[in-house]
């Protein structure tokens, strides 16, 4: 899966979960500040990413993800082969 395809799926999840216009989602968008996501929102988002992409994201790794671009890069690097 390409980074563009990964971004598209992540943007769909963000648009649905955080009720934002998909067209406004960029790689630079910060998950906490731009989406006003609290810790519960973020945990649910990570769980949905795991389900969507079929890979586990450790709590330690999840804490390091702050922008959409970082999530895309992480998923791309950890795709199920």
HTML snippet that shows the backbone in 3Dmol.js (N, CA, C, O; Angstrom):
<script src="https://3Dmol.org/build/3Dmol-min.js"></script>
<div id="view" style="width:600px;height:400px;position:relative"></div>
<script>
const pdb = `
ATOM      1  N   UNK A   1       0.852  -1.187   0.000  1.00  0.00           N
ATOM      2  CA  UNK A   1       0.000   0.000   0.000  1.00  0.00           C
ATOM      3  C   UNK A   1       0.894   1.244   0.000  1.00  0.00           C
ATOM      4  O   UNK A   1       1.844   1.330   0.777  1.00  0.00           O
ATOM      5  N   UNK A   2       0.592   2.183  -0.853  1.00  0.00           N
ATOM      6  CA  UNK A   2       1.398   3.405  -0.944  1.00  0.00           C
ATOM      7  C   UNK A   2       1.060   4.359   0.196  1.00  0.00           C
ATOM      8  O   UNK A   2       0.036   4.222   0.866  1.00  0.00           O
ATOM      9  N   UNK A   3       1.947   5.328   0.396  1.00  0.00           N
ATOM     10  CA  UNK A   3       1.689   6.334   1.437  1.00  0.00           C
ATOM     11  C   UNK A   3       0.425   7.129   1.120  1.00  0.00           C
ATOM     12  O   UNK A   3      -0.301   7.539   2.026  1.00  0.00           O
ATOM     13  N   UNK A   4       0.167   7.345  -0.174  1.00  0.00           N
ATOM     14  CA  UNK A   4      -1.045   8.075  -0.562  1.00  0.00           C
ATOM     15  C   UNK A   4      -2.297   7.286  -0.167  1.00  0.00           C
ATOM     16  O   UNK A   4      -3.272   7.860   0.321  1.00  0.00           O
ATOM     17  N   UNK A   5      -2.262   5.967  -0.381  1.00  0.00           N
ATOM     18  CA  UNK A   5      -3.404   5.126  -0.003  1.00  0.00           C
ATOM     19  C   UNK A   5      -3.574   5.083   1.508  1.00  0.00           C
ATOM     20  O   UNK A   5      -4.694   5.116   2.018  1.00  0.00           O
ATOM     21  N   UNK A   6      -2.455   5.010   2.219  1.00  0.00           N
ATOM     22  CA  UNK A   6      -2.497   5.009   3.682  1.00  0.00           C
ATOM     23  C   UNK A   6      -3.072   6.340   4.175  1.00  0.00           C
ATOM     24  O   UNK A   6      -3.948   6.363   5.039  1.00  0.00           O
ATOM     25  N   UNK A   7      -2.570   7.450   3.617  1.00  0.00           N
ATOM     26  CA  UNK A   7      -3.072   8.766   4.003  1.00  0.00           C
ATOM     27  C   UNK A   7      -4.580   8.852   3.779  1.00  0.00           C
ATOM     28  O   UNK A   7      -5.312   9.357   4.629  1.00  0.00           O
ATOM     29  N   UNK A   8      -5.037   8.356   2.630  1.00  0.00           N
ATOM     30  CA  UNK A   8      -6.456   8.421   2.306  1.00  0.00           C
ATOM     31  C   UNK A   8      -7.302   7.670   3.335  1.00  0.00           C
ATOM     32  O   UNK A   8      -8.342   8.165   3.769  1.00  0.00           O
ATOM     33  N   UNK A   9      -6.855   6.482   3.722  1.00  0.00           N
ATOM     34  CA  UNK A   9      -7.599   5.706   4.724  1.00  0.00           C
ATOM     35  C   UNK A   9      -7.579   6.397   6.085  1.00  0.00           C
ATOM     36  O   UNK A   9      -8.595   6.453   6.778  1.00  0.00           O
ATOM     37  N   UNK A  10      -6.411   6.924   6.460  1.00  0.00           N
ATOM     38  CA  UNK A  10      -6.310   7.630   7.742  1.00  0.00           C
ATOM     39  C   UNK A  10      -7.182   8.882   7.724  1.00  0.00           C
ATOM     40  O   UNK A  10      -7.845   9.189   8.714  1.00  0.00           O
ATOM     41  N   UNK A  11      -7.186   9.603   6.608  1.00  0.00           N
ATOM     42  CA  UNK A  11      -8.025  10.799   6.487  1.00  0.00           C
ATOM     43  C   UNK A  11      -9.503  10.433   6.629  1.00  0.00           C
ATOM     44  O   UNK A  11     -10.268  11.171   7.250  1.00  0.00           O
ATOM     45  N   UNK A  12      -9.904   9.302   6.057  1.00  0.00           N
ATOM     46  CA  UNK A  12     -11.294   8.841   6.212  1.00  0.00           C
ATOM     47  C   UNK A  12     -11.627   8.601   7.684  1.00  0.00           C
ATOM     48  O   UNK A  12     -12.685   9.006   8.165  1.00  0.00           O
ATOM     49  N   UNK A  13     -10.715   7.940   8.390  1.00  0.00           N
ATOM     50  CA  UNK A  13     -10.931   7.653   9.814  1.00  0.00           C
ATOM     51  C   UNK A  13     -11.037   8.954  10.596  1.00  0.00           C
ATOM     52  O   UNK A  13     -11.943   9.116  11.414  1.00  0.00           O
ATOM     53  N   UNK A  14     -10.112   9.886  10.348  1.00  0.00           N
ATOM     54  CA  UNK A  14     -10.113  11.164  11.067  1.00  0.00           C
ATOM     55  C   UNK A  14     -11.383  11.952  10.767  1.00  0.00           C
ATOM     56  O   UNK A  14     -12.010  12.494  11.677  1.00  0.00           O
ATOM     57  N   UNK A  15     -11.761  12.016   9.496  1.00  0.00           N
ATOM     58  CA  UNK A  15     -12.964  12.771   9.113  1.00  0.00           C
ATOM     59  C   UNK A  15     -14.192  12.211   9.813  1.00  0.00           C
ATOM     60  O   UNK A  15     -15.043  12.967  10.281  1.00  0.00           O
ATOM     61  N   UNK A  16     -14.287  10.895   9.886  1.00  0.00           N
ATOM     62  CA  UNK A  16     -15.430  10.249  10.519  1.00  0.00           C
ATOM     63  C   UNK A  16     -15.386  10.397  12.046  1.00  0.00           C
ATOM     64  O   UNK A  16     -16.378  10.791  12.660  1.00  0.00           O
ATOM     65  N   UNK A  17     -14.267  10.091  12.640  1.00  0.00           N
ATOM     66  CA  UNK A  17     -14.149  10.074  14.101  1.00  0.00           C
ATOM     67  C   UNK A  17     -14.191  11.474  14.709  1.00  0.00           C
ATOM     68  O   UNK A  17     -14.805  11.680  15.756  1.00  0.00           O
ATOM     69  N   UNK A  18     -13.543  12.431  14.058  1.00  0.00           N
ATOM     70  CA  UNK A  18     -13.435  13.778  14.634  1.00  0.00           C
ATOM     71  C   UNK A  18     -14.336  14.803  13.947  1.00  0.00           C
ATOM     72  O   UNK A  18     -14.286  15.993  14.257  1.00  0.00           O
ATOM     73  N   UNK A  19     -15.155  14.329  13.017  1.00  0.00           N
ATOM     74  CA  UNK A  19     -16.135  15.173  12.332  1.00  0.00           C
ATOM     75  C   UNK A  19     -15.499  16.423  11.726  1.00  0.00           C
ATOM     76  O   UNK A  19     -15.926  17.549  11.981  1.00  0.00           O
ATOM     77  N   UNK A  20     -14.463  16.186  10.915  1.00  0.00           N
ATOM     78  CA  UNK A  20     -13.839  17.292  10.189  1.00  0.00           C
ATOM     79  C   UNK A  20     -13.944  17.010   8.692  1.00  0.00           C
ATOM     80  O   UNK A  20     -14.093  15.862   8.273  1.00  0.00           O
ATOM     81  N   UNK A  21     -13.866  18.056   7.908  1.00  0.00           N
ATOM     82  CA  UNK A  21     -13.909  17.920   6.454  1.00  0.00           C
ATOM     83  C   UNK A  21     -12.627  17.248   5.990  1.00  0.00           C
ATOM     84  O   UNK A  21     -11.529  17.718   6.287  1.00  0.00           O
ATOM     85  N   UNK A  22     -12.767  16.150   5.263  1.00  0.00           N
ATOM     86  CA  UNK A  22     -11.598  15.394   4.803  1.00  0.00           C
ATOM     87  C   UNK A  22     -10.646  16.277   3.996  1.00  0.00           C
ATOM     88  O   UNK A  22      -9.433  16.075   4.036  1.00  0.00           O
ATOM     89  N   UNK A  23     -11.184  17.244   3.270  1.00  0.00           N
ATOM     90  CA  UNK A  23     -10.356  18.124   2.435  1.00  0.00           C
ATOM     91  C   UNK A  23      -9.408  18.989   3.266  1.00  0.00           C
ATOM     92  O   UNK A  23      -8.424  19.504   2.736  1.00  0.00           O
ATOM     93  N   UNK A  24      -9.689  19.156   4.557  1.00  0.00           N
ATOM     94  CA  UNK A  24      -8.845  20.003   5.412  1.00  0.00           C
ATOM     95  C   UNK A  24      -7.716  19.216   6.078  1.00  0.00           C
ATOM     96  O   UNK A  24      -6.861  19.804   6.741  1.00  0.00           O
ATOM     97  N   UNK A  25      -7.705  17.905   5.909  1.00  0.00           N
ATOM     98  CA  UNK A  25      -6.706  17.069   6.585  1.00  0.00           C
ATOM     99  C   UNK A  25      -5.410  17.068   5.782  1.00  0.00           C
ATOM    100  O   UNK A  25      -5.400  16.774   4.587  1.00  0.00           O
ATOM    101  N   UNK A  26      -4.307  17.405   6.470  1.00  0.00           N
ATOM    102  CA  UNK A  26      -2.988  17.434   5.840  1.00  0.00           C
ATOM    103  C   UNK A  26      -2.015  16.607   6.676  1.00  0.00           C
ATOM    104  O   UNK A  26      -2.319  16.227   7.807  1.00  0.00           O
ATOM    105  N   UNK A  27      -0.855  16.335   6.111  1.00  0.00           N
ATOM    106  CA  UNK A  27       0.183  15.620   6.850  1.00  0.00           C
ATOM    107  C   UNK A  27       0.663  16.404   8.065  1.00  0.00           C
ATOM    108  O   UNK A  27       1.126  15.815   9.042  1.00  0.00           O
ATOM    109  N   UNK A  28       0.554  17.725   8.010  1.00  0.00           N
ATOM    110  CA  UNK A  28       1.036  18.565   9.097  1.00  0.00           C
ATOM    111  C   UNK A  28       0.017  18.701  10.231  1.00  0.00           C
ATOM    112  O   UNK A  28       0.347  19.224  11.295  1.00  0.00           O
ATOM    113  N   UNK A  29      -1.215  18.239  10.015  1.00  0.00           N
ATOM    114  CA  UNK A  29      -2.265  18.382  11.023  1.00  0.00           C
ATOM    115  C   UNK A  29      -1.854  17.668  12.316  1.00  0.00           C
ATOM    116  O   UNK A  29      -1.484  16.494  12.306  1.00  0.00           O
ATOM    117  N   UNK A  30      -1.929  18.409  13.429  1.00  0.00           N
ATOM    118  CA  UNK A  30      -1.587  17.844  14.734  1.00  0.00           C
ATOM    119  C   UNK A  30      -2.824  17.198  15.343  1.00  0.00           C
ATOM    120  O   UNK A  30      -3.888  17.813  15.416  1.00  0.00           O
ATOM    121  N   UNK A  31      -2.671  15.956  15.775  1.00  0.00           N
ATOM    122  CA  UNK A  31      -3.822  15.197  16.275  1.00  0.00           C
ATOM    123  C   UNK A  31      -4.398  15.786  17.558  1.00  0.00           C
ATOM    124  O   UNK A  31      -5.615  15.790  17.743  1.00  0.00           O
ATOM    125  N   UNK A  32      -3.541  16.283  18.444  1.00  0.00           N
ATOM    126  CA  UNK A  32      -4.048  16.829  19.690  1.00  0.00           C
ATOM    127  C   UNK A  32      -4.569  18.258  19.532  1.00  0.00           C
ATOM    128  O   UNK A  32      -5.691  18.561  19.937  1.00  0.00           O
ATOM    129  N   UNK A  33      -3.757  19.127  18.947  1.00  0.00           N
ATOM    130  CA  UNK A  33      -4.157  20.535  18.908  1.00  0.00           C
ATOM    131  C   UNK A  33      -5.154  20.860  17.807  1.00  0.00           C
ATOM    132  O   UNK A  33      -6.117  21.588  18.045  1.00  0.00           O
ATOM    133  N   UNK A  34      -4.939  20.331  16.598  1.00  0.00           N
ATOM    134  CA  UNK A  34      -5.829  20.660  15.483  1.00  0.00           C
ATOM    135  C   UNK A  34      -7.164  19.929  15.558  1.00  0.00           C
ATOM    136  O   UNK A  34      -8.187  20.438  15.099  1.00  0.00           O
ATOM    137  N   UNK A  35      -7.148  18.727  16.142  1.00  0.00           N
ATOM    138  CA  UNK A  35      -8.389  17.942  16.218  1.00  0.00           C
ATOM    139  C   UNK A  35      -9.020  17.992  17.599  1.00  0.00           C
ATOM    140  O   UNK A  35     -10.117  17.474  17.809  1.00  0.00           O
ATOM    141  N   UNK A  36      -8.321  18.617  18.537  1.00  0.00           N
ATOM    142  CA  UNK A  36      -8.809  18.716  19.910  1.00  0.00           C
ATOM    143  C   UNK A  36      -9.115  17.312  20.469  1.00  0.00           C
ATOM    144  O   UNK A  36     -10.128  17.100  21.135  1.00  0.00           O
ATOM    145  N   UNK A  37      -8.219  16.371  20.182  1.00  0.00           N
ATOM    146  CA  UNK A  37      -8.410  14.987  20.628  1.00  0.00           C
ATOM    147  C   UNK A  37      -7.890  14.831  22.050  1.00  0.00           C
ATOM    148  O   UNK A  37      -6.758  15.206  22.355  1.00  0.00           O
ATOM    149  N   UNK A  38      -8.733  14.271  22.916  1.00  0.00           N
ATOM    150  CA  UNK A  38      -8.245  13.968  24.258  1.00  0.00           C
ATOM    151  C   UNK A  38      -7.641  12.568  24.252  1.00  0.00           C
ATOM    152  O   UNK A  38      -7.608  11.907  23.214  1.00  0.00           O
ATOM    153  N   UNK A  39      -7.164  12.119  25.408  1.00  0.00           N
ATOM    154  CA  UNK A  39      -6.450  10.835  25.450  1.00  0.00           C
ATOM    155  C   UNK A  39      -7.352   9.661  25.070  1.00  0.00           C
ATOM    156  O   UNK A  39      -6.884   8.708  24.448  1.00  0.00           O
ATOM    157  N   UNK A  40      -8.615   9.711  25.427  1.00  0.00           N
ATOM    158  CA  UNK A  40      -9.546   8.627  25.065  1.00  0.00           C
ATOM    159  C   UNK A  40      -9.783   8.617  23.560  1.00  0.00           C
ATOM    160  O   UNK A  40      -9.780   7.556  22.935  1.00  0.00           O
ATOM    161  N   UNK A  41      -9.989   9.798  22.975  1.00  0.00           N
ATOM    162  CA  UNK A  41     -10.148   9.900  21.517  1.00  0.00           C
ATOM    163  C   UNK A  41      -8.934   9.301  20.808  1.00  0.00           C
ATOM    164  O   UNK A  41      -9.065   8.570  19.826  1.00  0.00           O
ATOM    165  N   UNK A  42      -7.749   9.629  21.330  1.00  0.00           N
ATOM    166  CA  UNK A  42      -6.528   9.168  20.682  1.00  0.00           C
ATOM    167  C   UNK A  42      -6.388   7.646  20.773  1.00  0.00           C
ATOM    168  O   UNK A  42      -6.009   6.998  19.797  1.00  0.00           O
ATOM    169  N   UNK A  43      -6.691   7.077  21.940  1.00  0.00           N
ATOM    170  CA  UNK A  43      -6.621   5.619  22.106  1.00  0.00           C
ATOM    171  C   UNK A  43      -7.590   4.932  21.148  1.00  0.00           C
ATOM    172  O   UNK A  43      -7.237   3.934  20.520  1.00  0.00           O
ATOM    173  N   UNK A  44      -8.805   5.457  21.033  1.00  0.00           N
ATOM    174  CA  UNK A  44      -9.792   4.875  20.116  1.00  0.00           C
ATOM    175  C   UNK A  44      -9.325   5.000  18.666  1.00  0.00           C
ATOM    176  O   UNK A  44      -9.538   4.093  17.861  1.00  0.00           O
ATOM    177  N   UNK A  45      -8.694   6.114  18.340  1.00  0.00           N
ATOM    178  CA  UNK A  45      -8.146   6.324  17.000  1.00  0.00           C
ATOM    179  C   UNK A  45      -7.062   5.289  16.705  1.00  0.00           C
ATOM    180  O   UNK A  45      -7.047   4.695  15.627  1.00  0.00           O
ATOM    181  N   UNK A  46      -6.159   5.073  17.658  1.00  0.00           N
ATOM    182  CA  UNK A  46      -5.082   4.087  17.485  1.00  0.00           C
ATOM    183  C   UNK A  46      -5.669   2.687  17.314  1.00  0.00           C
ATOM    184  O   UNK A  46      -5.203   1.924  16.467  1.00  0.00           O
ATOM    185  N   UNK A  47      -6.675   2.344  18.098  1.00  0.00           N
ATOM    186  CA  UNK A  47      -7.314   1.025  17.967  1.00  0.00           C
ATOM    187  C   UNK A  47      -7.935   0.855  16.582  1.00  0.00           C
ATOM    188  O   UNK A  47      -7.849  -0.216  15.981  1.00  0.00           O
ATOM    189  N   UNK A  48      -8.558   1.915  16.085  1.00  0.00           N
ATOM    190  CA  UNK A  48      -9.150   1.851  14.749  1.00  0.00           C
ATOM    191  C   UNK A  48      -8.075   1.715  13.669  1.00  0.00           C
ATOM    192  O   UNK A  48      -8.275   1.021  12.672  1.00  0.00           O
ATOM    193  N   UNK A  49      -6.935   2.380  13.873  1.00  0.00           N
ATOM    194  CA  UNK A  49      -5.815   2.222  12.943  1.00  0.00           C
ATOM    195  C   UNK A  49      -5.341   0.772  12.929  1.00  0.00           C
ATOM    196  O   UNK A  49      -5.083   0.208  11.866  1.00  0.00           O
ATOM    197  N   UNK A  50      -5.228   0.174  14.111  1.00  0.00           N
ATOM    198  CA  UNK A  50      -4.780  -1.216  14.209  1.00  0.00           C
ATOM    199  C   UNK A  50      -5.736  -2.146  13.463  1.00  0.00           C
ATOM    200  O   UNK A  50      -5.307  -3.042  12.736  1.00  0.00           O
ATOM    201  N   UNK A  51      -7.027  -1.921  13.651  1.00  0.00           N
ATOM    202  CA  UNK A  51      -8.025  -2.744  12.957  1.00  0.00           C
ATOM    203  C   UNK A  51      -7.959  -2.543  11.440  1.00  0.00           C
ATOM    204  O   UNK A  51      -8.023  -3.507  10.677  1.00  0.00           O
ATOM    205  N   UNK A  52      -7.831  -1.302  11.017  1.00  0.00           N
ATOM    206  CA  UNK A  52      -7.836  -0.973   9.598  1.00  0.00           C
ATOM    207  C   UNK A  52      -6.607  -1.520   8.874  1.00  0.00           C
ATOM    208  O   UNK A  52      -6.708  -2.044   7.764  1.00  0.00           O
ATOM    209  N   UNK A  53      -5.453  -1.392   9.516  1.00  0.00           N
ATOM    210  CA  UNK A  53      -4.206  -1.754   8.842  1.00  0.00           C
ATOM    211  C   UNK A  53      -3.638  -3.100   9.278  1.00  0.00           C
ATOM    212  O   UNK A  53      -2.621  -3.544   8.747  1.00  0.00           O
ATOM    213  N   UNK A  54      -4.283  -3.748  10.235  1.00  0.00           N
ATOM    214  CA  UNK A  54      -3.864  -5.085  10.633  1.00  0.00           C
ATOM    215  C   UNK A  54      -2.500  -5.152  11.274  1.00  0.00           C
ATOM    216  O   UNK A  54      -1.801  -6.159  11.157  1.00  0.00           O
ATOM    217  N   UNK A  55      -2.114  -4.084  11.953  1.00  0.00           N
ATOM    218  CA  UNK A  55      -0.835  -4.111  12.666  1.00  0.00           C
ATOM    219  C   UNK A  55      -1.015  -3.496  14.042  1.00  0.00           C
ATOM    220  O   UNK A  55      -1.889  -2.657  14.259  1.00  0.00           O
ATOM    221  N   UNK A  56      -0.167  -3.931  14.967  1.00  0.00           N
ATOM    222  CA  UNK A  56      -0.265  -3.444  16.339  1.00  0.00           C
ATOM    223  C   UNK A  56       0.618  -2.215  16.502  1.00  0.00           C
ATOM    224  O   UNK A  56       1.725  -2.148  15.968  1.00  0.00           O
ATOM    225  N   UNK A  57       0.103  -1.241  17.254  1.00  0.00           N
ATOM    226  CA  UNK A  57       0.859  -0.030  17.556  1.00  0.00           C
ATOM    227  C   UNK A  57       1.044  -0.012  19.074  1.00  0.00           C
ATOM    228  O   UNK A  57       0.076   0.105  19.826  1.00  0.00           O
ATOM    229  N   UNK A  58       2.286  -0.127  19.508  1.00  0.00           N
ATOM    230  CA  UNK A  58       2.539  -0.151  20.947  1.00  0.00           C
ATOM    231  C   UNK A  58       2.188   1.199  21.565  1.00  0.00           C
ATOM    232  O   UNK A  58       2.197   2.227  20.887  1.00  0.00           O
ATOM    233  N   UNK A  59       1.879   1.184  22.859  1.00  0.00           N
ATOM    234  CA  UNK A  59       1.568   2.427  23.559  1.00  0.00           C
ATOM    235  C   UNK A  59       2.742   3.399  23.461  1.00  0.00           C
ATOM    236  O   UNK A  59       2.560   4.604  23.285  1.00  0.00           O
ATOM    237  N   UNK A  60       3.950   2.848  23.580  1.00  0.00           N
ATOM    238  CA  UNK A  60       5.157   3.678  23.504  1.00  0.00           C
ATOM    239  C   UNK A  60       5.258   4.368  22.144  1.00  0.00           C
ATOM    240  O   UNK A  60       5.561   5.558  22.066  1.00  0.00           O
ATOM    241  N   UNK A  61       5.001   3.611  21.070  1.00  0.00           N
ATOM    242  CA  UNK A  61       5.034   4.200  19.730  1.00  0.00           C
ATOM    243  C   UNK A  61       3.898   5.193  19.523  1.00  0.00           C
ATOM    244  O   UNK A  61       4.094   6.253  18.930  1.00  0.00           O
ATOM    245  N   UNK A  62       2.719   4.852  20.009  1.00  0.00           N
ATOM    246  CA  UNK A  62       1.558   5.728  19.832  1.00  0.00           C
ATOM    247  C   UNK A  62       1.791   7.097  20.462  1.00  0.00           C
ATOM    248  O   UNK A  62       1.358   8.115  19.923  1.00  0.00           O
ATOM    249  N   UNK A  63       2.475   7.119  21.600  1.00  0.00           N
ATOM    250  CA  UNK A  63       2.746   8.391  22.293  1.00  0.00           C
ATOM    251  C   UNK A  63       3.620   9.315  21.459  1.00  0.00           C
ATOM    252  O   UNK A  63       3.592  10.532  21.646  1.00  0.00           O
ATOM    253  N   UNK A  64       4.400   8.745  20.533  1.00  0.00           N
ATOM    254  CA  UNK A  64       5.305   9.549  19.702  1.00  0.00           C
ATOM    255  C   UNK A  64       4.613  10.116  18.466  1.00  0.00           C
ATOM    256  O   UNK A  64       5.182  10.962  17.776  1.00  0.00           O
ATOM    257  N   UNK A  65       3.405   9.665  18.178  1.00  0.00           N
ATOM    258  CA  UNK A  65       2.696  10.100  16.976  1.00  0.00           C
ATOM    259  C   UNK A  65       1.893  11.358  17.273  1.00  0.00           C
ATOM    260  O   UNK A  65       0.935  11.324  18.045  1.00  0.00           O
ATOM    261  N   UNK A  66       2.287  12.465  16.658  1.00  0.00           N
ATOM    262  CA  UNK A  66       1.547  13.699  16.934  1.00  0.00           C
ATOM    263  C   UNK A  66       0.893  14.301  15.700  1.00  0.00           C
ATOM    264  O   UNK A  66      -0.092  15.031  15.818  1.00  0.00           O
ATOM    265  N   UNK A  67       1.430  14.006  14.504  1.00  0.00           N
ATOM    266  CA  UNK A  67       0.827  14.561  13.293  1.00  0.00           C
ATOM    267  C   UNK A  67       0.304  13.436  12.400  1.00  0.00           C
ATOM    268  O   UNK A  67       0.677  12.272  12.551  1.00  0.00           O
ATOM    269  N   UNK A  68      -0.555  13.811  11.483  1.00  0.00           N
ATOM    270  CA  UNK A  68      -1.088  12.845  10.522  1.00  0.00           C
ATOM    271  C   UNK A  68       0.057  12.234   9.720  1.00  0.00           C
ATOM    272  O   UNK A  68       0.064  11.027   9.479  1.00  0.00           O
ATOM    273  N   UNK A  69       1.021  13.049   9.306  1.00  0.00           N
ATOM    274  CA  UNK A  69       2.160  12.554   8.542  1.00  0.00           C
ATOM    275  C   UNK A  69       2.964  11.509   9.296  1.00  0.00           C
ATOM    276  O   UNK A  69       3.419  10.527   8.709  1.00  0.00           O
ATOM    277  N   UNK A  70       3.142  11.719  10.612  1.00  0.00           N
ATOM    278  CA  UNK A  70       3.863  10.739  11.426  1.00  0.00           C
ATOM    279  C   UNK A  70       3.097   9.416  11.486  1.00  0.00           C
ATOM    280  O   UNK A  70       3.703   8.345  11.465  1.00  0.00           O
ATOM    281  N   UNK A  71       1.773   9.491  11.559  1.00  0.00           N
ATOM    282  CA  UNK A  71       0.953   8.275  11.571  1.00  0.00           C
ATOM    283  C   UNK A  71       1.093   7.549  10.229  1.00  0.00           C
ATOM    284  O   UNK A  71       1.252   6.329  10.198  1.00  0.00           O
ATOM    285  N   UNK A  72       1.036   8.294   9.127  1.00  0.00           N
ATOM    286  CA  UNK A  72       1.185   7.697   7.797  1.00  0.00           C
ATOM    287  C   UNK A  72       2.547   6.999   7.695  1.00  0.00           C
ATOM    288  O   UNK A  72       2.628   5.853   7.253  1.00  0.00           O
ATOM    289  N   UNK A  73       3.609   7.691   8.101  1.00  0.00           N
ATOM    290  CA  UNK A  73       4.954   7.108   8.032  1.00  0.00           C
ATOM    291  C   UNK A  73       5.056   5.858   8.894  1.00  0.00           C
ATOM    292  O   UNK A  73       5.652   4.862   8.484  1.00  0.00           O
ATOM    293  N   UNK A  74       4.472   5.910  10.091  1.00  0.00           N
ATOM    294  CA  UNK A  74       4.524   4.765  10.991  1.00  0.00           C
ATOM    295  C   UNK A  74       3.807   3.558  10.373  1.00  0.00           C
ATOM    296  O   UNK A  74       4.342   2.449  10.354  1.00  0.00           O
ATOM    297  N   UNK A  75       2.607   3.786   9.874  1.00  0.00           N
ATOM    298  CA  UNK A  75       1.832   2.688   9.271  1.00  0.00           C
ATOM    299  C   UNK A  75       2.574   2.125   8.055  1.00  0.00           C
ATOM    300  O   UNK A  75       2.633   0.910   7.870  1.00  0.00           O
ATOM    301  N   UNK A  76       3.143   3.020   7.220  1.00  0.00           N
ATOM    302  CA  UNK A  76       3.881   2.569   6.045  1.00  0.00           C
ATOM    303  C   UNK A  76       5.069   1.694   6.440  1.00  0.00           C
ATOM    304  O   UNK A  76       5.359   0.698   5.777  1.00  0.00           O
ATOM    305  N   UNK A  77       5.750   2.065   7.517  1.00  0.00           N
ATOM    306  CA  UNK A  77       6.931   1.311   7.948  1.00  0.00           C
ATOM    307  C   UNK A  77       6.575   0.002   8.637  1.00  0.00           C
ATOM    308  O   UNK A  77       7.410  -0.899   8.718  1.00  0.00           O
ATOM    309  N   UNK A  78       5.354  -0.118   9.132  1.00  0.00           N
ATOM    310  CA  UNK A  78       4.954  -1.290   9.908  1.00  0.00           C
ATOM    311  C   UNK A  78       3.826  -2.086   9.258  1.00  0.00           C
ATOM    312  O   UNK A  78       3.101  -2.807   9.946  1.00  0.00           O
ATOM    313  N   UNK A  79       3.672  -1.963   7.951  1.00  0.00           N
ATOM    314  CA  UNK A  79       2.617  -2.685   7.262  1.00  0.00           C
ATOM    315  C   UNK A  79       2.846  -4.186   7.374  1.00  0.00           C
ATOM    316  O   UNK A  79       3.982  -4.662   7.368  1.00  0.00           O
ATOM    317  N   UNK A  80       1.759  -4.910   7.475  1.00  0.00           N
ATOM    318  CA  UNK A  80       1.846  -6.380   7.441  1.00  0.00           C
ATOM    319  C   UNK A  80       2.342  -6.778   6.054  1.00  0.00           C
ATOM    320  O   UNK A  80       1.775  -6.372   5.040  1.00  0.00           O
ATOM    321  N   UNK A  81       3.370  -7.549   6.025  1.00  0.00           N
ATOM    322  CA  UNK A  81       3.964  -7.951   4.742  1.00  0.00           C
ATOM    323  C   UNK A  81       3.169  -9.063   4.095  1.00  0.00           C
ATOM    324  O   UNK A  81       3.524  -9.525   3.010  1.00  0.00           O
TER     325      UNK A  81
END
`;
const viewer = $3Dmol.createViewer("view");
viewer.addModel(pdb, "pdb");
viewer.setStyle({}, {cartoon: {color: "spectrum"}});
viewer.zoomTo();
viewer.render();
</script>
